[in-house]
Amino acid sequence: ASSEFYPVYVTGLSGNGKTTMIMQAAADANREIYRVNITRQTDEDDLIGGFRLVNGDTVWVDGPAVVAAKQGAILLLDEIDLGGPALMCLQPLLEGNGIFVKKTGEYVVPAAGFNIFATANTKGKGDETGSFAHTGIMNEAMLDRFPVTLEQPYATEATEKKILKGKCQKFGVDVKAEENFIADLVAWANNIRKSYEVGASTEIITTRRLIDIVKANAIFGDKMTAINMAVSRFDDETKEGFISLYTKIDAEVVMADESETQAEGGASSDCPFE
């Protein structure tokens, strides 16, 4: 909102709203923002610009970094830790200086209000867990040009409930009818996250996945179907553990589960995520 040049590096676990937070903050401040999804293949042409074929003619087209600089807008480098050495072309802009566009000879001085934000799952030092494949060790000179790093956690339970209620409205679902389901989902996800933090689980339920569950429930009208669909990406042991934990949180599901178990003469399985 201040329009001051102050590059910010935002790091945090997957699906906790890093990108959404920045996009929403820009919207609240009525700021123009250009989002670039960084990959290992992102090169100088993708960021600074290049010659393109337009209506049969070869013309120069500015890249998002130059466009944002000229307009005094915000440049959002999403998943910056997936990028390669080509990102170093942004060094002058990260210093708050102008940038020389080599292929055109133009020297671009950033307009007032220009700023750079970056999001990442790591702090630029790579990942040894295997959870964030292809993230690399970033150049220290680039990292040092971000004056501040913000570590973004998952939202509080109250905020996460608010997010899910908003999504229910968007999906055309009665919020009041789903309040208990939303509360159970948030409690379930937070329990799993605590297990993840202490090493009892190698997987995690993100805010994004909770939204997916709410949407699937809106489509299929069955919460356990929605949860099963959302956790099917995990290995069988983890999937069963996550589902078992949810049945211990949601009283309605527990009663249904127990009645089926009693009818079959069996016993419910233990949950490793408590």
RAQUIZI-V777909 format. One record per backbone hydrogen bond with DSSP energy under -1.0 kcal/mol. NH is the residue of the N-H (numbers start at 1). CO is the residue of the C=O. Records with the same first field share a line. If there is no record, write none. Layout:
# RAQUIZI-V777909
NH->CO  CO
This chain:
# RAQUIZI-V777909
8->116
9->148
10->118
11->150
12->120
21->17
22->18
23->19
24->20
25->21
26->22
27->23
28->24
29->25
30->27
31->26
34->74
36->76
38->78
42->39
47->43
48->44
50->61
52->59
54->57
57->54
59->52
61->50
63->48
65->47
67->63
68->64
69->65
70->66
71->67
73->68
74->32
75->115
76->34
77->117
78->36
80->119
82->79
83->80
87->84
88->85
89->86
90->87
91->88
94->90
95->91
96->93
97->92
99->108
101->106
102->100
104->101
105->101
108->99
111->69
114->111
115->73
117->75
118->8
119->77
120->10
135->132
136->81
138->124
143->139
144->140
145->142
146->143
150->9
152->11
160->156
161->157
162->158
163->159
164->160
165->161
166->162
167->163
168->164
169->165
170->166
171->167
172->169
173->168
182->178
183->179
184->180
185->181
186->182
187->183
188->184
189->185
190->186
191->187
192->188
193->189
194->190
195->191
196->192
197->193
198->194
199->196
200->195
201->195
208->15
210->206
211->207
212->208
213->209
214->210
215->211
216->212
217->213
218->214
219->215
220->216
221->217
226->222
227->223
228->224
229->225
230->226
231->227
234->231
239->235
240->236
241->237
242->238
243->239
244->240
245->241
246->242
247->243
250->246
254->250
255->251
256->252
257->253
258->254
259->255
260->256
261->257
262->258
263->259
264->260
266->261
